Amino acid sequence: MLRQVFEISDAYVASTAHSRSSSAATGGGLESFAPSRNKNLTHLLSREGVFQLQHGMRLCSTDTAEYIGDPMLSPICSYEVVWLVRLSYKVSTWLNARFGFVNPYHGKRLEDNLEVDPANPFVRFRFNFRFLASKVNLSYLGAFMLLLYVLYFW
């Protein structure tokens, strides 16, 4: 009855019922609502994924989107301290230039960086101190420093 009032298609109801049962079995999360992707180029949807989106069987969410490109140049998140992100970027790029570590990312466009796989263990090492700009990591570091201070002076 409510499906007719809100004009919800039967395909959407069937897909959400399937998603609920599969997400309960796999642990849940927003990944279960993501459309199917191409195996080789994971940033592209497969034909099945396009069909799923067009017919309302899957959802696209900004929460499941991943940044493709240089991790040091990813947008500043709300859990990071802005000036520390910029400082850590400058220190990291200076150290990388000083030791001659090559940046595998070329350019700012998506097409320029598609061949770089960050999960590949053969991507060259580079310094990246951006994790130090996270508020959580800063609080752990501060608590550790306070603990060292208390233990040293008592």
C-alpha positions as a Markdown table, in Angstrom:
| # | Residue | x | y | z |
|---|---|---|---|---|
| 1 | Met | 0.0 | 0.0 | 0.0 |
| 2 | Leu | 2.7 | 2.5 | 1.0 |
| 3 | Arg | 4.8 | 1.5 | -2.0 |
| 4 | Gln | 2.0 | 2.7 | -4.3 |
| 5 | Val | 1.6 | 6.0 | -2.4 |
| 6 | Phe | 5.3 | 6.8 | -2.5 |
| 7 | Glu | 5.7 | 5.2 | -6.0 |
| 8 | Ile | 8.5 | 2.8 | -4.9 |
| 9 | Ser | 9.2 | 0.2 | -7.6 |
| 10 | Asp | 9.2 | -3.5 | -6.8 |
| 11 | Ala | 12.8 | -3.8 | -8.0 |
| 12 | Tyr | 13.9 | -1.4 | -5.3 |
| 13 | Val | 12.1 | -3.3 | -2.6 |
| 14 | Ala | 13.5 | -6.6 | -3.7 |
| 15 | Ser | 17.1 | -5.2 | -3.9 |
| 16 | Thr | 16.8 | -3.7 | -0.4 |
| 17 | Ala | 15.5 | -6.9 | 1.0 |
| 18 | His | 18.4 | -8.7 | -0.7 |
| 19 | Ser | 20.9 | -6.1 | 0.6 |
| 20 | Arg | 19.6 | -6.4 | 4.2 |
| 21 | Ser | 20.0 | -10.2 | 4.1 |
| 22 | Ser | 23.4 | -10.1 | 2.5 |
| 23 | Ser | 24.6 | -7.3 | 4.8 |
| 24 | Ala | 23.6 | -9.2 | 7.9 |
| 25 | Ala | 25.6 | -12.2 | 6.6 |
| 26 | Thr | 28.7 | -10.2 | 5.6 |
| 27 | Gly | 28.8 | -7.7 | 8.5 |
| 28 | Gly | 26.8 | -4.9 | 7.0 |
| 29 | Gly | 28.1 | -1.4 | 6.2 |
| 30 | Leu | 27.6 | 0.9 | 3.3 |
| 31 | Glu | 29.7 | -1.3 | 1.0 |
| 32 | Ser | 26.7 | -3.6 | 0.5 |
| 33 | Phe | 24.8 | -0.8 | -1.1 |
| 34 | Ala | 27.6 | 0.1 | -3.6 |
| 35 | Pro | 27.1 | -0.9 | -7.2 |
| 36 | Ser | 29.2 | -3.5 | -9.0 |
| 37 | Arg | 32.6 | -2.2 | -10.3 |
| 38 | Asn | 35.0 | -3.2 | -13.0 |
| 39 | Lys | 37.6 | -5.7 | -11.7 |
| 40 | Asn | 40.6 | -4.1 | -13.4 |
| 41 | Leu | 39.6 | -0.5 | -13.2 |
| 42 | Thr | 37.8 | -0.2 | -9.8 |
| 43 | His | 37.0 | 3.5 | -10.3 |
| 44 | Leu | 34.6 | 2.5 | -13.1 |
| 45 | Leu | 31.2 | 0.8 | -12.8 |
| 46 | Ser | 30.6 | -2.5 | -14.6 |
| 47 | Arg | 27.6 | -2.9 | -16.9 |
| 48 | Glu | 25.8 | -4.6 | -14.0 |
| 49 | Gly | 26.6 | -1.6 | -11.7 |
| 50 | Val | 25.2 | 0.9 | -14.2 |
| 51 | Phe | 22.0 | -1.3 | -14.5 |
| 52 | Gln | 21.8 | -1.4 | -10.7 |
| 53 | Leu | 22.0 | 2.3 | -10.4 |
| 54 | Gln | 19.5 | 3.0 | -13.2 |
| 55 | His | 16.9 | 0.7 | -11.7 |
| 56 | Gly | 17.4 | 1.9 | -8.1 |
| 57 | Met | 18.8 | -1.4 | -6.9 |
| 58 | Arg | 22.0 | 0.1 | -5.5 |
| 59 | Leu | 23.0 | 3.5 | -4.1 |
| 60 | Cys | 26.0 | 5.7 | -4.5 |
| 61 | Ser | 27.2 | 7.5 | -1.4 |
| 62 | Thr | 29.9 | 10.0 | -0.7 |
| 63 | Asp | 30.8 | 7.9 | 2.3 |
| 64 | Thr | 31.9 | 5.0 | 0.1 |
| 65 | Ala | 33.9 | 7.2 | -2.3 |
| 66 | Glu | 37.6 | 6.9 | -2.2 |
| 67 | Tyr | 40.2 | 9.5 | -3.1 |
| 68 | Ile | 42.2 | 8.5 | -6.3 |
| 69 | Gly | 45.5 | 10.3 | -6.4 |
| 70 | Asp | 48.4 | 11.4 | -4.3 |
| 71 | Pro | 47.4 | 10.7 | -0.6 |
| 72 | Met | 49.4 | 13.7 | 0.5 |
| 73 | Leu | 47.2 | 16.0 | -1.7 |
| 74 | Ser | 43.8 | 14.5 | -0.6 |
| 75 | Pro | 41.3 | 17.1 | 0.7 |
| 76 | Ile | 41.7 | 18.1 | 4.3 |
| 77 | Cys | 39.2 | 16.2 | 6.5 |
| 78 | Ser | 37.3 | 17.5 | 9.5 |
| 79 | Tyr | 39.3 | 15.3 | 11.9 |
| 80 | Glu | 42.6 | 16.9 | 10.8 |
| 81 | Val | 44.2 | 20.1 | 12.0 |
| 82 | Val | 44.5 | 22.3 | 8.9 |
| 83 | Trp | 47.8 | 24.1 | 9.6 |
| 84 | Leu | 49.4 | 20.8 | 10.6 |
| 85 | Val | 48.3 | 19.1 | 7.4 |
| 86 | Arg | 50.0 | 21.9 | 5.4 |
| 87 | Leu | 53.1 | 21.8 | 7.6 |
| 88 | Ser | 53.4 | 18.0 | 7.3 |
| 89 | Tyr | 53.0 | 18.2 | 3.5 |
| 90 | Lys | 55.9 | 20.7 | 3.3 |
| 91 | Val | 58.1 | 18.6 | 5.6 |
| 92 | Ser | 57.3 | 15.4 | 3.7 |
| 93 | Thr | 57.9 | 16.9 | 0.3 |
| 94 | Trp | 61.2 | 18.5 | 1.5 |
| 95 | Leu | 62.4 | 15.1 | 2.9 |
| 96 | Asn | 61.3 | 13.3 | -0.2 |
| 97 | Ala | 63.2 | 15.8 | -2.4 |
| 98 | Arg | 66.2 | 15.6 | -0.1 |
| 99 | Phe | 66.5 | 11.8 | -0.2 |
| 100 | Gly | 65.5 | 11.6 | -3.9 |
| 101 | Phe | 62.2 | 9.7 | -3.4 |
| 102 | Val | 60.2 | 9.8 | -6.6 |
| 103 | Asn | 56.5 | 10.8 | -6.6 |
| 104 | Pro | 54.6 | 8.1 | -8.6 |
| 105 | Tyr | 51.6 | 10.4 | -9.2 |
| 106 | His | 51.8 | 12.6 | -12.2 |
| 107 | Gly | 49.4 | 15.6 | -12.5 |
| 108 | Lys | 46.2 | 16.5 | -10.8 |
| 109 | Arg | 43.7 | 14.9 | -13.2 |
| 110 | Leu | 42.2 | 11.5 | -12.6 |
| 111 | Glu | 43.4 | 10.1 | -15.9 |
| 112 | Asp | 47.0 | 10.9 | -15.0 |
| 113 | Asn | 47.0 | 8.7 | -11.9 |
| 114 | Leu | 45.0 | 5.7 | -12.9 |
| 115 | Glu | 48.0 | 3.4 | -13.5 |
| 116 | Val | 49.2 | 4.0 | -9.9 |
| 117 | Asp | 47.9 | 1.3 | -7.5 |
| 118 | Pro | 48.5 | 2.5 | -3.9 |
| 119 | Ala | 47.9 | -1.1 | -2.6 |
| 120 | Asn | 50.8 | -2.4 | -4.7 |
| 121 | Pro | 53.8 | -3.1 | -2.5 |
| 122 | Phe | 56.1 | -2.0 | -5.4 |
| 123 | Val | 55.0 | 1.6 | -5.3 |
| 124 | Arg | 58.1 | 3.5 | -4.2 |
| 125 | Phe | 58.5 | 4.6 | -0.6 |
| 126 | Arg | 57.9 | 8.2 | 0.3 |
| 127 | Phe | 57.7 | 10.1 | 3.5 |
| 128 | Asn | 54.1 | 11.1 | 4.5 |
| 129 | Phe | 53.7 | 12.7 | 7.9 |
| 130 | Arg | 50.1 | 13.7 | 7.3 |
| 131 | Phe | 48.9 | 11.1 | 9.9 |
| 132 | Leu | 50.4 | 13.4 | 12.6 |
| 133 | Ala | 47.8 | 16.1 | 11.7 |
| 134 | Ser | 44.9 | 13.8 | 12.9 |
| 135 | Lys | 43.3 | 15.0 | 16.1 |
| 136 | Val | 43.1 | 11.5 | 17.4 |
| 137 | Asn | 46.8 | 10.8 | 16.8 |
| 138 | Leu | 47.7 | 14.2 | 18.3 |
| 139 | Ser | 45.7 | 13.3 | 21.5 |
| 140 | Tyr | 47.5 | 9.9 | 21.7 |
| 141 | Leu | 50.8 | 11.6 | 21.2 |
| 142 | Gly | 50.0 | 14.2 | 23.8 |
| 143 | Ala | 48.9 | 11.6 | 26.3 |
| 144 | Phe | 52.1 | 9.6 | 25.7 |
| 145 | Met | 54.3 | 12.7 | 26.1 |
| 146 | Leu | 52.4 | 13.5 | 29.4 |
| 147 | Leu | 53.0 | 10.0 | 30.6 |
| 148 | Leu | 56.7 | 10.2 | 29.8 |
| 149 | Tyr | 56.9 | 13.5 | 31.6 |
| 150 | Val | 55.2 | 12.2 | 34.7 |
| 151 | Leu | 57.3 | 9.1 | 34.8 |
| 152 | Tyr | 60.5 | 11.0 | 34.3 |
| 153 | Phe | 60.0 | 13.6 | 37.0 |
| 154 | Trp | 58.5 | 11.3 | 39.7 |
